[in-house]
Amino acid sequence: MKEKRILLIDTSSSCSEFGYAVDGRITREFRDCDRNSADSLAYHIDKFLTENDIHPFSLLAVSLSNGPGSFTGLRIGLSFAKGFCFASGSRLVLINSLDILAGCASDHEGEFIAAINSNSSSGEYYYSRYVRTGSRVERLEPHSTGLLSELESPGIPVVTEQSLGLGQSLKSEKLAAQLRLTDERISSGDYSDLSSAEPYYMKEFFVRK
């Protein structure tokens, strides 16, 4: 049986990373938290594939954390993912960044809020409310924006990348959560359309004069 090889990419936050998974197991992880790290991710992916003699045509799918998140990072990530899929014939799987973050909150049973910093001058966060029952995580409402202080007021736990310590560990819990969601999409044949795929920005982008 042919191996199920998946390339996982996340350029939606301050740290850009990728992972390589074979048959549901991540065998390679890379993270870069330097400024403009998304710009160099294509180089690191190409280097990894070349050094390990992995041909792009052997990949089943490219999974991308597609927002909400960093505007520039989302554009870079999707541009690379679409180009890679067009050239290699791999399928594209877009995963919501908040769903990935919620999947990392394994210690939170019941309702909680997952929130991602918009990195804007307003200090707003992108967020949504979730509920965990055992290993199952369900989103309860559409995504919205708000200040972190406003989200903490109802008494429901708020989880962020910082509160979960996701930037501290060498092993990426985000990539593991992304792989679980990707496998679910692939199992149901839920692939994204290359011609119409767009980043999930949530808010319009305006160029400052």
Secondary structure, DSSP 8 states (H G I E B T S, - for coil): ----EEEEEE-SSSSEEEEEEETTEEEEEEEE-STTGGGGHHHHHHHHHHHTT--GGG-SEEEEE--SS-HHHHHHHHHHHHHHHHHH--EEEEE-HHHHHHHH-TT--EEEEEEEE--STT-EEEEEEEEEETTEEEE-S--EEEEHHHHTTTS--EE-TTTTTTTT-SS-HHHHHHHHHHHHHHHTT--B-TTT-----SS------
